[in-house]
Amino acid sequence: MSRFLTVSLDTAKKHIKSASFWIMVLMPFIMAIIIWVIGYISSSNKTPDTIAVVTEDSYKKKFEENPLIDFKFINNRNEAKKALEDKEISAYLLVENKEGIINFDYYGDTTARIPLIAINSLSEEIQHEENLKNSNINAKQNAILSQKASVNLHEIKDNLQNPVNMIALFGTIMIMYFVLIIYSQIIMLDIAVEKGSKMLEFIFSSVKAGTYMAGKIFGTILALIIHIGIYIVFGLISFAIIRLTGLWDKIGQMIDLNNILKGVNYPLIAEIFLFMVLGIMIFIILSAMLGSLVQKQEDAGKMSTPIMLIIMFAYFISISFVGSEPNLFIKILSYIPFVSTFFMPMRLIYENATLIQGSISLLILFVGIIVMYIIASRVYKKNILNYSTDKLFGRGKKLKLKKKNK
């Protein structure tokens, strides 16, 4: 086995064996369970969404046929009032015919939109039937009076306001933000700890500094791949459970899943995935370089400031443009390495850029990775064994003075 692979595998194993790695992996599941428990407790204590109705038998059928609201029939007003006080119902409705006028008296939350829409619709329908009964008109006249306007809805697709696009973009931005912050900190701290232990002299007696740095970078990427792989396995298991329990069919009844899956643009997904992978790589390389400049482990947090500023800049700018047309500023940023991994996926999702334009941005990002690696490798070799307590600019001045003296 080559020394590069040995360093890579050792780095990956060290990350995987650490408690922090598994806390990071399991945290989304723990949060999901906590949210589910809170939701379950709140729903179990919630007042049932049932409206009690006090009315005569001739009107009950109309309420039974309504698909929007769960109506429950109660004999009198006092019983309905007591049921509301005991939180057995969410509201009650008194329906009474007073000389041909149907009175609907609603007692409950007047901000509840759906119940009020349903009640208004029922009141119009029942009053209309009562009017027809009292007017003594024939069937033909009734048909004329019952005619309604024809309303035709024609959807005009707006990629900026499409919920699926907005969810996809928001998800991409959030994933990139957290992954970059976590893994940039991991490799920087790892290199800073090793440098602080002063064991690298022994390591570099058998492994070249450049090979060692490349192995550390690749090992961190391997840990990330394993991290993602765990989520994929959990996702497949969850999907299998959903299929076996019949939940998939129930979801299919509410949402046209086949239509959604047919509209998936797989080349677009592949290109966005490449942006995420290459974006993570360039930030990890930058983190490795900055980690080699750290003199003490405690200073790793300070040295990560430039990375944090770049990530936060890209994150907040991209979030602020969710649902908005990408302007010239976003178009320029979508071709700049480091931040293109945030902004070009936005343009691709909103169909503001073609796959060819995305490929050009990917190529620029790839070249940026090569340049960044060359710079990082040189900086790493010069500084990884430098234990001087001088500040970075102080060291730079000393190097210049030495060159002049020579």
N, C-alpha and C positions, 0 to 999 in steps of 0.2 A: 504493500500500500504506500502511495506517495505521501510525503510529509504534508503537502497541502491538504489531502483528504484526512490525514490523521488529526491535524489541527481543527479542521472543519467539524469532524465527527465528535471530537472531544468538546468543542465549544457548544455544539448542539446538545450533547448529553448533559453538559453542565447546566444549560438553560432548562432543559426538560426536568432534571432532577430537583431543581430549586422549588421551594414552596411558593414563591412569588409567581412563577410561571403558571402553576395550577390554580392559584387564586385568580389570576388574570383570565385563565380559560373558563373557569367555573362561574366567575362573577355575573355574566349575562344570564346564566341559568338561575343563579341565586336570586337575582333581581326579578326575573320573570316569575319565580315561585312566590316571592314576597308580594309582588303586585297582584298575582292571582289570589293569594290568601286574603289580602286586603279587600279585593273586589268581591270575593265570596262572602266575607263577613259583612261587608256593607250591603250586599244584595240580600243576604238572609235577614238583615234587620230593616230592610226597606219596606215601606208600605206597598202592598200589592197594587198594581196599576189596573184596578177594577173600579168601575163607576156603577153605583147602585141606581136603579131606576124605579120610581114609584109612578105607575100609570095604569090605565085600564087595559084589559086583555086585548082589545082590538088593535092596539098599537104595538104590542110586544113583538110581533113577528118582524117588524121593521128593525128593531134593535137586535134581534137574534141574527139577522142576515148581515149585519155590519161586520166587515172583516178587520177593521182598524182597531176597534176598542172592545175590551172584554166587559160587557154589560151584565149586571146581576140584578135580578128583580127582587124587590122588597115590598112588603105589604103596605107599610105606611111611613110617614115622614119621621116619626119618633124612632123607629127601628133603624132607619137610614142614618139619622143623626148620631145615634149611639154607635153604630158600626164605624162611622167616620172618627168619632172620638176614640174608639178602641183601635184605630188604625187598621181595621180589617178591609177598608176600601180607601181609595184616594179622593173620591168625590161622590156626590149624589145628585140626582136629577129628578125634579118633579114635573111631570107632563100632565097637563089638564086641559080639557076642552071647555072653553067658556063662550057659549053662544056662537059657535063656529070659528072661534079664534083659538088656536092651540098655543097655550102658554108653556114655555120651557124655562123653568127656574133651576139654574145650575149653582151648586154650592161646592166650592173647591178652589183649586189653584187656577186663577184666570190667565196665568202666563203660559199654561200648558197648551201648546199650539195645535197638536194633532187631535186631542179630544174636542177642542172647540171647533175645529174644522169639521169633524165628523158630526157633532151635534148640530151645527148650522145647516149642514147638508140634510140631515134627518128632519130638521124642523121645516125646511122648505118642501121636502118631499111629502111629509105628512100633511102640511097645510095645503099643498096643491091638491092632494086627493080629497081633502075635506071641502075645498072650494068647488071641485068638480061635482062632488056628491050633492052639494047645496045649490048648484047653478042649474041643474036639470038640462044640460046640453047633451046632444047626441054624440055618438062615437066619432063621426067625421069631424065635428067641431072640436072635440077633445084632442084628436090627432093633430089638428092645426095648431091648437094652443100649446101642445106639448113639444112642438118642433124646437130644436136647439141649433145654435150656430155651429158650423163645422170649423174646428180648430186643428190645423195641420202643423206639426212640429218638424222642422228641417234642421238637422244638426250641422253646424259649421265647425269643423275641428280646429281647435286652438291649441297648438303644442305647448304654448307657454302656460296655459291654465289647465292642461290635461292632468287629472289627479295621479294617473299612473306615472307620467313623466316627472311630476313634482316629487313623488315618493321615491322614484328611482334615483333622481338627482340628490335629494336630501340624504338618502341612504348611502350613496357613493361618497358624498362629502363627509358625513359623519364617520364612516369606516376609515377613510383616509386620515382624517384628523386624529382619531384615537390610535390607530395602528402606527402612524408616524411618530406621535409623541411617545408611545410606549417603547417601541423598538429602537428609536434613536437614543432614548435614555438608557436602555439595556446595554447596547454595545459601548456607549461612551463610558458608563459606569464600570463595565467589565474591563475595558482597557485601562481606565484610571486605577482600579483596584490592583491589577497586575503590575502596573508601573509603580504603584506605591509599595508593593511587596518587595521590589528590587530583585525579583527572581528571573527577570528577563535576560540577564547576562548569561545564565546557564542555558536558557532555552535557545538563545541566538548562537550559542556555540555549535548547535546541530541544525538549526533552521534559520534560513535567511529572513531578515526583518520583513521584506516585501511579501515573501511567501506566507509568513505568519499572519500579517495583516489581512491578506487575501483569504486565508483560512478562517480568520475570525469573522470576516464579513460574510463569507459563504455559510459558516456555521450558524450565524444569527438568522440568515435567510432560511436555512433548513428548519430552524426552530419555528419560524413564522409559518412555513409550509405545513409542519406538523400541527401547529395551532389551528390553521384553516382546515386541515384534514379532519381534525377532531370534530369541528363544527359540521363538516359535510357528512360524517358518519352519523352524528346525532340527528341531522336533518333527514337523512335517508330512513333512519329508524322511526322518527316522528311521522314521516310520510307514510311508512308502512302501517303504523298504528292507526293513522287517520283513515287509510283505505280499509283496513280490517274492521274497524268500528263503524263504518258506514258514514262517517262525518264528511268524507270526500263527496259522496253523492248528495248529501244535504247542502253542502256548499255549492255544488253544481246546479242545484235547483234555484238558488238565489242569484248566482253569478254564472254567466256564460263562459265557463273556463276554456272550452274549445276555441271560442272566438278570440279570447285573450292570447292563448298559446299560438294560434295561427298568426297573430300580429306581431309576434316576437321577432326582432331583427337580430339574428345570431351573429352576423359579422360585426354589428355595432357593439354587442355585448363583449365579443372577443377583443375588440380594439380598446374598449374602456378597461377591460381586465389587464391588458398589456400596459396601459397608462398607470394603473395602480401598482403593478409589479415593478416597472421601471422607476416610478416615483419613489417607491419604498427603497429601492436599491441606491438611488443617488443620495437620499437622505442618510442612509446607513453609512455610506462611504464618507460623507461629510462628517458624520458623528464620530467615526473611527479616527479621522484626521484631527478633529478638535480634542478627542479623548487623549491623543498622544501629547498634546500641549499642556495637559493638566499636570501640575506638580504634586498636588495632594488630592486624595480622594474627596475631601470636603469641597474642593473647588470644581468638581464635575458639574454641579448645578449651575454655577456661574458661567462655565464654558458653554453650556447648552443654550444660553440666552439667544445667540444668533439664530439657531435652528428654531427655537420656540417662536421668535418674532416672525420668521418666514412662514411657518405653519399657521400661526394665528392670523397673519395678514391675509394669506390665501383663504383661510377658513371664513373669516368674517366678511371679506369682500364677496366670496362665492355665495354665502348664505344670504347676503343682502340683495343678490340678483336672482334669487329663486323666484320664478314666476314673471320675470322681466326679460325684455328683449336684450340679448348681449350687445353692448355698444362697442365702439372702436377700442376703448381701454381694455375690455375683456378679450377682444380679438387679438390684441397685441400680446397680452399676458398668456394667451393660450399657446403661444409659440416659444415662450421663455422657459428653459429647464427649471426645475424645482416647483414652479407654480403652474406650469402647463398641465400637470397631473390633476389639478383641481378644475381648471377653466376649459380645457378642450373637451372633457367629458360633458360639461354643461352645454357647450355648443352642439355636440353630437346628439345629445338627448333631445335638445330643442330643434334639431334639424337646421341649425344655423350654420353648420359646417358639414362638408361631405366627408366620406370615408377617406378620400384621397388627401384632403386637407389634414385630417386626423393622422394619416400615415406620415405626412411631411413633419408634423409636430412630433410624432413618435421618433422619427429619424433624428431630428434635432436633439430630442431628449437622450437618445442612445449615444450620440456624439458627445453630449454634455456629460454623460456617465463616464465615457472613456477619458475625457479631459480631466474630470473630477478625480478619477482613480489615479491618473498619472501624478496630479498635484498632491493628492492625499498620500500616495506612496512615498514621494520625496519628503514631504513634511514629516511623515511617520518615521522614516529611517533616520532623519536628522534629530528628532526630538524625543523619541520613545525612551532613549537611554540618557536623556539630559535631565538631571535632577537638580538643576540650578533653581534657587528660590527667587531669582530675578523675575520681574514681570516680563511678559512677552515682548513688549517694545524695548525693554532694557536689554534683553538677549539679542534683539535685532541690531541694536546700536553696537554691542560688543563684537558681533560678527563682522560688521562693517569696518570697525577699527582694526580688527585683526587683518582683514584683507588689505587695508591701506598700509599697515606696518610691513606686510610682506612685500 
